Amino acid sequence: MPADLESPRRLAEPLPKEEVIRARGGRGSRQVLFRRSPWLVSYWDAGGFVVENYATRARVSADPLASQILDFFGEWRTVDALALQLRSYRRSSLREAVSGLAAHTLLERSDRAADPRTTALASWSAWNPHAGLFHFGTKDVPYNTDPDTADRWLRRKARREPPPPPLKRLAGARRTALPPPRLGGEFTDVLLARRTWRSFSRRALDLGSLATLLGITWRVQGWMDFGSLGKGALKTSPSGGARHVLEAYVLVRRVRGLAPGLYHYEAGRHRLALVRRGLKRGQIAAYLPTQWWYGAASAVVLMTAVFPRSQWKYGFPRAYRTVLIEAGHFCQTFLLVATWLGLAPFCSMALADSAIERDLGVDGVTESVLYAAGVGTRPAGVSWAPWPPQRSRRPSPQ
């Protein structure tokens, strides 16, 4: 396609009425209309120009013509209308380019149903593109490396490129020695004992321990009256603006008194509602890719965020940070409660996002999985979190 356009008018400007009629083939005629997706960002990557739809996660290399076409379709228009603007190009070439952009979801078509992800993402308008690009661009990461291979790769990298130092020290700064921290008592004992466990015994978790974990971590402990703004929940962990965007779902594998399956924890009434009965073989390992050792855990809590709760109050993308921080607050509470109970807790962000959301029945846009925290019973005879035995061999999850 020629790059030397004959100085066309700015493509985002509306066409004169008579040209729109001509483009549509006369009054009363119907043609397919196209419109640019509202969820596009563009950037240069490795020297090439890229356009990405972060709602559908479609990412394509673009040339100047593609940029001009996308600019033109800021409102519903036809290919014929485009051809009137870009007279230096053959109509067949423009039609082919428009079809390709539509196939990659960069353009929407009037004769096709809207992608449900793009429709749901309208609730993110005040946070986009910053929060939306990060959130949806980091979902469903391809996990193609097993832990042993990743470990070998990191060791080779460390030899040629040592990792950054784990602590910061200010050169030349004046220093004041501090007295030792006060230790002793159950609170500090629990804090110092918290570890990530990757080995578990075959003993089932008792229902009372699961109830304690959920009740202390996620249960509503009380309510505050905010007048015309309604009531705000009080929990053991803080939440930005007291919006409490998190929901907890429990994947039960081996809990005495509770059938295996997926449950939703109702924080207001401290009870479990069944989402899906039964547990597939290897389901925990499938939800937490590359981390096969967690397949022997008793239960995994899947934390989701209901974003409209925060978006209603905070109309700017920085609020997305509060959602992530909140997940960290609640996860640490869960880990400490499990440690206090003498259990073997862990947490993971290596998630099969879409598979989890499909099983939970959430759309991944207004409600999306963020974090996982699990628990099992400790192996006999150990007081420290051991590395799982036979790391390269996947144990049976049952």
Secondary structure, DSSP 8 states (H G I E B T S, - for coil): --S-------TTS---HHHHHHHTTSTT-----EEE-TTEEEEEETTEEEEEETTTTEEEE--HHHHHHHHHTTSSB-HHHHHHH-TTS-HHHHHHHHHHHHHTTSEEETTS---HHHHHGGGGTTTTTHHHHHHHHTSS------HHHHHHHHHHHHHHS----SS---TT------------SHHHHHHHH--------SS-EEHHHHHHHHHHHTS--EEEE-GGG-EEEE-SS--GGG---EEEEEEESSEETB-SEEEEEETTTTEEEEEEE---TTHHHHHSTT-GGGGG-SEEEEEEEETHHHHHH--STTHHHHHHHHHHHHHHHHHHHHHHTT-EEEEE----HHHHHHHHT--SSSEEEEEEEEEE---TT-SS----SSTTS-----
